[in-house]
Amino acid sequence: QIRSFSGVPISFVTSRNTDMDELCSMTLGGDDFITKPYNISILIARIAAVLKRTYAHGETILTHRGVYLFVARSVLAYEGKECELTKNELRILYNLFCHKGEIVARDDLIDDLWDNKLFIDDNALSVNITRIRAKLKELGVEAFSHTRHRQRYWI
């Protein structure tokens, strides 16, 4: 069912170990089949290899608390659901993901978005943040970003 809406890599980690189990897993859309018991270092290496193959085109993927930001596609994803982002939403989230756990000043976000070349209504950033929060809520993500009243944001 995951394959009907997402291309996310799928690795089966299981105690089932027959050839038929492996064949069935691959036929159902799996990318890798790992049997127990397994060496944790090898498991991590195999997961890294699947991720590298899947995202070989060099797309930057940032993640925080289970939320994925696919930069090249301007897509936000959570638990198999995706939504598209506008250019400004992407830039805001990219900035916040790059500084996760840190407070990002409102003025820094405004400078990054509009580079002080145009006069931007102070409310423009708030509108974009509201739209981002609505998209996160659609994906099922609650309380992802935080605000200190009209001053700064963090995730």
C-alpha positions in Angstrom: 0.0 0.0 0.0 2.9 2.4 0.7 4.0 2.1 -2.9 0.6 3.5 -4.1 1.5 7.0 -2.8 5.3 7.1 -2.0 8.7 6.0 -3.3 10.2 5.9 0.1 12.7 3.0 0.5 11.4 -0.1 2.3 13.6 -2.6 4.0 12.2 -5.8 5.5 13.8 -6.8 8.7 12.4 -10.2 9.7 13.0 -13.5 11.3 11.5 -15.2 8.2 14.3 -16.5 6.1 13.1 -18.6 3.2 13.8 -17.8 -0.4 10.0 -17.5 -0.9 9.7 -14.9 1.9 12.5 -12.8 0.3 10.9 -13.2 -3.1 7.5 -12.2 -1.8 8.9 -9.1 0.0 10.7 -7.9 -3.2 7.6 -8.6 -5.3 5.5 -6.5 -2.9 7.8 -3.5 -3.4 10.6 -4.0 -0.9 14.1 -2.6 -1.6 16.0 -4.9 0.8 15.4 -8.0 2.9 17.4 -8.5 6.1 17.0 -11.6 8.3 17.5 -11.8 12.0 19.8 -12.2 13.7 21.8 -9.4 12.1 24.8 -7.4 12.9 23.8 -3.8 13.7 26.8 -2.4 11.7 25.8 -4.3 8.6 22.1 -3.3 9.1 23.1 0.4 9.2 25.3 -0.1 6.1 22.5 -1.8 4.2 20.1 1.0 5.1 22.6 3.6 4.0 23.1 1.8 0.7 19.3 1.6 0.0 19.0 5.3 0.8 22.0 6.2 -1.4 20.5 4.2 -4.3 17.0 5.7 -3.8 18.2 9.3 -3.6 21.3 9.0 -5.9 20.3 12.1 -7.8 21.7 14.1 -4.9 18.5 15.5 -3.5 19.0 17.1 -0.1 16.7 15.6 2.5 16.4 17.2 5.9 14.6 15.6 8.7 13.4 16.5 12.2 11.0 14.6 14.5 9.8 12.4 11.6 9.1 15.2 9.2 11.1 15.2 5.9 11.9 18.2 3.8 12.8 17.2 0.2 14.5 20.4 -0.9 14.9 19.7 -4.7 11.2 18.8 -5.0 10.0 21.4 -2.5 8.0 18.8 -0.7 7.2 18.2 3.0 6.5 14.6 4.1 5.3 12.9 7.2 4.3 9.3 7.7 3.9 8.6 4.0 1.8 11.8 3.3 3.3 14.7 1.3 2.4 18.3 0.5 4.0 20.8 -1.9 5.6 24.0 -0.6 5.8 27.4 -2.1 9.2 29.0 -2.7 8.9 31.0 0.5 7.6 28.1 2.6 10.5 26.0 1.4 13.1 28.7 2.3 11.6 29.3 5.7 11.5 25.5 6.5 15.0 25.0 5.1 16.3 27.8 7.4 14.5 26.3 10.4 15.6 22.7 9.6 19.2 23.8 9.3 19.0 25.5 12.7 16.8 22.9 14.4 16.8 23.3 18.2 18.1 26.9 17.8 16.0 30.1 17.9 15.9 31.8 14.5 15.2 35.6 14.7 12.3 36.9 12.7 14.5 39.5 11.1 16.9 36.8 9.9 14.1 34.9 8.2 12.9 38.2 6.5 16.4 39.0 5.3 16.8 35.4 3.9 13.4 35.6 2.1 13.4 39.1 0.7 17.0 40.2 1.0 15.9 43.7 2.0 15.5 44.6 -1.7 11.8 45.2 -1.4 9.7 46.6 1.4 7.8 43.7 2.7 4.8 44.0 5.0 5.8 42.8 8.5 2.8 40.5 8.3 4.1 38.6 5.2 6.3 36.3 7.3 3.5 35.6 9.7 1.2 34.6 6.8 3.8 32.2 5.5 4.3 30.6 8.9 0.6 30.2 9.3 0.4 28.4 5.9 3.3 26.1 6.9 1.6 25.2 10.1 -1.7 24.5 8.2 0.2 22.2 5.9 1.9 20.4 8.8 -1.5 20.0 10.4 -2.8 18.4 7.2 0.0 15.9 7.3 -0.8 15.1 11.0 2.0 17.0 12.6 1.1 19.0 15.7 3.2 21.5 17.6 6.2 21.3 15.3 7.3 24.9 15.3 7.2 27.4 18.1 7.0 31.1 18.3 8.2 33.7 20.8 5.7 36.5 20.2 6.5 38.2 16.9 10.3 37.8 17.5 11.6 34.4 16.6 10.8 30.8 15.6 12.3 27.4 16.2 11.6 23.7 15.6 
